[in-house]
Amino acid sequence: MSWVVSRLGLIEDSMMELWLSQFAVASAEIFILVMVAVVMMVDLILSHEHRWITYGLSQATLVVAAILTWQHWNQPAQTVFDGQYVMDNFAVLTKEFVYLMGFGVFIYSRLYLDEHRILKGEFYLLGLLSLTGALVLISGASMLTLYLGLELLSLPLYAMVSMRRDCAVSSEAAMKYFVLGSLASGVFLYGLSLIYGMTHTIMLAQIMGQIPGAMVNQPVMIFAMVLLVAAIAFKLGAVPFHMWVPDVYEGAPTAVTAFVGSIPKLAAFALMIRLVFDALVQMMHQWMGLLTILAILSLIIGNILAVVQTNLKRLLGYSTIANVGFILLGLATGTLDGLHAALFYTLVYVLTAVAGFGILIILSRRGQEYENLADLRGLNYRNSWLTLMLMLVLLSLAGIPPLVGFTAKLMIIRNLVNAQEYYLAGFALLMAVIGSYYYLKVIVAMYFEEPEVTEKPLVSVDGTLALTVNSLLLLVLGFMPAVLLSLVLQVG
């Protein structure tokens, strides 16, 4: 009898160790969800003068979560929760940039939210929830996990876009984003259901083995693949699913625009890798052609329409579309080098985009939004340091050396040449030249045009410091791209 009891005890201990090991893989996500509840309760009892505690708790949450996630770097890939959740180098690296982008957006937004009388606690809560959805999506190893992560990412964003309640444009942008986003989620779910019907499994690792050669060219499989790529293209903002991007970027509060323009892009890129690049790898020839078409259209539409924009947020919106085109060109080659180039480009782009929107956030104050090109005229005469930082951001977006944006574009073009896609490489180079025009137009306005507003902008110390680090990082990585590239190359 004692032998049976001891055996049962050993079984219970082994089961407990197994559960603890599984929860350790998702410890960062669990910690963030616990802190969301804590931040919500603390924000309810705090007065307006003490709302900075909410901000501090949110930032501390991201720091601790980043530490918990980094412990898995260069560890063997772990798949837990019955194969639903995976932690590998790709997940760790992408998640660390998600934390970094969230940390930066929160720093830039602190005084902006107070100046514009936007409910600050709700911004941080919704931001943490959406960020958690991005983390779940990045580690999704099944179609169910991917869909849950996608919804958790998207739903808080709809509320964040409409946080400026006294602005009709913001409400219109939120409604458009919600309707189109819901449609994309429905299309995505329909594509997943077709894949499940054909393969009889929701596990991404098993889908690869359940698609024989004869099934690859079946109309149902091709239709399902098209639906999935279309839904992911919507989340990325690729043409022809780009209609929401400039409107949402313009209508949302600038702090929310910085969030929408960075973290969801990382999550959508991870979704593309997990579902299309890995699970549907046997359909490579089909989705390579589709991604190439999306990339070409995005580069043409994004660059041409950005040239005629006078609203800075719409200009950056079309710039996002063009940059998504470069990312898709890297993936369209279907090679591991292409994946590395696209991942490097994505990480560099979100780092640059957050800095660009961060400058607009810092410059904006209640009663004066820096949203139009005219607002930046003669900015150098009012704040030369911020002007220099914005110039670095714009030059990196344009792909001008020695900024890291040049290295990112060079990697994409070199990858196309190595894949013997010479026409696409030439086309990408031409689009990069055209894209540099509207970035240089903003720089000319800042340095060589007379200011329409002579009042010097009020800037915060922490925001300026964070922006300085963010912008100078683009220059440092431009001189030493191997620092980031070495991390990217460790992603299998």
N, C-alpha and C positions, 0 to 999 in steps of 0.2 A: 504493500500500500504506500509506504514511504517512497519507494522507487517511482511509482506513478505520479505522486505529488511533485517530486523533484523534476521529473520529465515535463510535467505541465508548467512548472515554474520556469524551466529553461525555454520552453516554447513561448511563454508569455514575454520573457525577457527578450528573446530574439525578435518577436513581433514588435515590441516597443522600440527596439533599436532600429528596426526597419522603418517604422513610421517616423521616428525622429530623423533618420537620415533623409527620408523623402521630404519632410517639412523643411529640413535645413537647406535643400536646393532652392526652395521658394521662400526662404526666410525674409528676403528683402520685400517681396510683395506682401507677405503677411504683416510685416512690421509697418509698412505704409498704410495698409487698411486699418490697423489698430490706431495708428496716429491720426488718421482721418477722423475717427470717432473722438479721439482726445481733442484735436484741434476744434472740432465742431462744438463740443461741450464748453471748452475754454472760451471760444469766441462768443458764445451765448451769454456768458456771465460777465464778460469784460465791458467796461465803458469805452467810449470812443477814444479817450486819451490813452488807453492801454492796449489798443488793437495791435500795437507793434509786437506784442507777445505772440499773436497768431502768426505773424510773419516770421518771427524767430523760430517758432516750433516747426513751421513748414520747411524752412531752410535746414534745420537740424535733422529733420526726417530724411531729406534727400542725401545729406552727408552720411548718415548712418547706413542708409540703404546702399549707397555706393560702396561703402566699406564691406558690407555683407556680400555684395555681388562680386567684388574684385577677388575674394578668396577663392573663387572657382576658376580664375584665369590659369590657363595651361594645365588644368586638371583633365583627366579623361572625361569624355562626354557622358553625362548622366541623364537617363530617361526614367522619370518617376511617375507616380500616380497612374499605374497600369499603362504606361506608354503615352500618356496625354501631354506630358510636359518635359522639355529637354533643356539642358544647360550645357552649352559648349562655348568655345572661344568666340564664335560669331555672336551668340547671345550676350556674352559678357561685355564685349567691346561695344556693341550697339546700345546696350543698357547704360553703360557708363556715359555715353554721349547723351542719352536721354536725361540722365540726372544732371549732367553739366548744362544742357540747354534749359531745363526747368529751373535750375539754380540761377542762371543768368537772367532769365525772363522775370523771375520773382524780384531780383535785385533792381532791375530797370523799372519795374512796375510799382514799386512801393510808394513813392511820392506821387506818381501819376494817378494812382487810384484814389489817393487822398485829395489831390487837387481837383479831380473831376467828380468827386463825391460818388464814386462807384463803390458798392458794397465790397469791402476788402476781404472779409472773411470768406464770403462765397467764392471769390476769385481763387483763393488758395485751395479751398476744399475741392472745387470743381477741377482745378488744375491737377491736384494730387490724384483724384479719381481717374481723370483722363490719362495721366501719366501711368497709373497702374494698369489701365487697359493696354497701353503700348507695351508695357513689360510682359504682360500675359501673351500678347500677340507675338512678340519677338521669340518667346520660348514655346510657342504652340507646336505640338507634335501630332496633333489630330485635327480634323476638320471642325470638331466641336469646340476645341480650345481656341482655334483661330477665330471662329465666329463670335464666341463670347468675348474674346479680347477686342475684336473689332467694334462690337457694340459698346463695350465699356469705354473704349477710346472715344467713340463718336458722340454718344449721348450728352456727356458734359460739355462738349464743344458747342453744341447747339444753344445751350443755355448761356455759355460764356459770350458768344457773339452778340446776344441780345441784352447784355448787362447794362448798356447805356439806354435806359428806359425813356429818357426824354428826347430821343433821336429816332425819327421815323425811318431814316436810312438804315440804322442799325437793326431795327425790327424787320425791315424788308429783307436785309441780308440774312438774318437768322432764319426767316421763313423759307427763303430760297435754299439756303444750306440744308435745312431740315428736310424739305421735300425731296430735293435731289439726292441727299445723302441716304434717305430712307429707300428711295428707288434703287440706288446702287447696292444697298445692303440686301434688298430683295433679290436683285439680279445675282449677287454673290451667293446667297443661300440657295437659289435655284440651280446654279452651276454645281454647288457642292452636292446637292441631292442627286443630280444626274451622275456625278462621279461615283457616289455611293451605290446607286442603282446598278452601275456597270461593274464595279469592283467588289461590292459587298463588304466594304470595310471603311472605317473613318480614319484609320491610322495612316499617316503620311508615309511611313517607312514601308508599310504593306502595300500601299497603292502602287509603288514602283514595280513590285513583283506580280501584281495582279493585272497588268496591262500587257497582254501578248502583242506580238507584232501585227497580228491581224486586226486587233481592236484599235490600233492607233489611227487608222484611216476611216474608222466608222463615223458616219455623220453625227451620231449622238455625242461621241467623245470630242469631236472637233467643236461642236456647238457648245458643249460644257466648258471646254477650254477657252473659247471666245468670251463666254459670259464671265468667267473668272478674271481673265485679263482685263476686260472692260471695267469690271467693278474695281479692281486694283488701280487701273489707270485713272478712275475718278478720284480715288483717294490721293493719288500722286498729283493730280491736276494736269494730266496729259490731254492733248487734243485728240479727238473731238469731245472729250468729257471735261473740258476746262471752263465751262461757262460760269461756274460759281466762283472761281478763284479771284478775278479782279473785283467783283461785286462784294464778296465777303471780306477781302482784304481792305477795301475802302470803307465799308459800312461798319465793321467791327471796331471797338476801341483799339487803339494802337497796341496796347499791352496784350490784348487777346490776339491781334494779328501776328505778333511776334511768336506767340505760342502755337497758333495754327500753322504758321509758316515753317515750323522747325520739327517739333516732336512727331506730329502725324506723318511727316515725310519719312522719318526714320522708320516708323512702324510699318508704313506701306511698303517701303523697300524690303523690310524683313519679311513681310507677307508674300511679296513677289518671290523672294528666294526660297522660302519654306514650301510654298505651294506649287509654283511653276518651275523654278529652277531645279528643285529636288524631287518632289512627288511626281511631276509630269515630265521628267527628264527624257522619257522615251518618246515624247511628242515634241522633241526639240525643234525639228525642222518646221513644224507647224507654227509654234509660238515665236520662233526666231523671225520669221517673215512678218508676223503681226506686230512684234515689238519694233521692228525696223520701220514699218509704216507709221506707227504712233510717234516714233522718235523724229522722223522727217517732218511730219505735220506739226509737232510741237515746236521744233526749232524754227520753222518758217513762220507760223502764226505768232508764237511768243515774241520773236525778235522784231517782226514787222510792226505789230501792234504796239510794242513797247516804245518804238521810235516816236510815235505821235502822242504819247501820254504827257499830260502836264501835272496830273496828280501823282505824287510820289508813291503812295501805297498801291495804286493801280499799276504804276510802272514796275514796282517790285513784284507785283502779282504776275505780270506777263514775263518778267525776268525769271520767276519761278518756273513757269511753263517751259521756257527755253532751256533752263538748266535741267529740268526733268528729261528733256529730249536728249541731252548729253548722257544722262544716267542710263536711259533706255538703250542708247547706242552701245554702251559698254556691255549691257546684258545681252543684246541681240546677237553678239558673236557666239554665245553659248559655250565659252571657254572659261576655265578657272582664272586665267589672266584677266578676262573681261569682267568676271565677278569682282576680282580684287580692285580693278580700275574703277568700277562703278561704286563699290563700297567706299573707296578713298574719296571719290568725287562727292558722294552723298554726305560723308562726314565733314568734309571741307565746306560744302555748301551750307549746311545747317549752322555751322560755326560762324560763317560769314553773314548769313541772313539774320541771325539773332543780333549780331553787332549792328547791322544796318537798321533794323527796327528799333534796337536799343537807343540809337542816337535820336531817332524821331521821338521816342518816348521821353527821353531826357529833355529834349528841347521843348516839348509840348507842355503847356500849362493851361489852367482853366481860362477860357476866353481866347486862347491862342493855340491852335493846332498847327504844327509844322507838317502839313500834308501836301502842299502844292510846291511846284518848282519855284514859284515866285517867292515863297517864304525863305528859301535858301539863298536867294541872291545877296551877295555881299556878306555871307556868313563869316568869312574870314576876318572882316573888320569888327565883328562882334564877339567872336570866340574862335581864335585861331587854332586852339588845341583840338576842339571838337571837329573843326573843319579838316584838320590833318587826319584825324581818326576816320572820318567819313570818307576821305579820299582813299585811304588804304583799303577800306571795305569795297569801294566801288572799283578800284583797280584790280582787286582780287576777283571780283565778280566778272570783270572784263577779261581776265586771264592775262594780265600784264605782268611780266617778270619784274622784280624777284618775288612777288607775292605767291602764296601757295596755290591760288586759283589757277595760275599758269601751269604748275605741275599737274594739277588735277585734269585740266583740259589736254595737256600733252600726253598723259597716260591713256586717255580715251582715244585720242587720234593715233597714237603709236599702236594701241591694241587693234584698231581697225586695219592699220597697215600690216601688222603681223598676221592678221586673218585674211589678208589679200583683198580687203574691201577698200580698194583705192578710191573709188568714186565716193563712197561714204566718208572716207577720211578727208577728201578734198571739200566735200559739202560741209562737213563739220568745221573745217578751218574757215571756210567762207562765212558761216553763220557766227563764228566767234568774232570775226572782224566786224560784221554788221552789228553784233551785240555790243561791241565796245563803244559804238557811237553814242548811244543814249546814256551810258555811264559817264562818258567824257563830257556830255552836255551838262550834266549836273555839276561836275567839277568846275567847268568853265563858269557856270552861274555863281558858284560859291566864291571863286577867286577873282573873277574879272568883270563882274557886273555890279552896278550900283545897288546898294541895299534899299529895299522899299520900307523895311522896318529898322529903325536905328536903335531900338531898345535892346540891350544885351540880355540874352536868355539866362534865366536862373537855373542853375544846375546843382545837383546834389553831389556830395563828396563821394559817397559809396558808389553811386551810379557812374560817376566819372572815372573812378578807380577801376571798377569792373569793366567799363568800356575800353579803358586804356589797355588793360591786360588782354581783353578779347581781341582788340584790333592789332596790337603788337604781336600777338600770337600768330596772326596771319603772316606777318613779316618774318618771324622767327622760323615758322614751319616752311616758309618759302626758301630760306637759306638752308634749312636742315629738314627736308621732307622725309628723310629716312627714319626720323623719330616716330612719325605716325605710320609710315609705310611698313616698318618692321612689325608693328602690331597688326596691320591689315593682312600681311602675308602669312601670319600665323592662323588665319581663319581658313579652315579646310574647305 
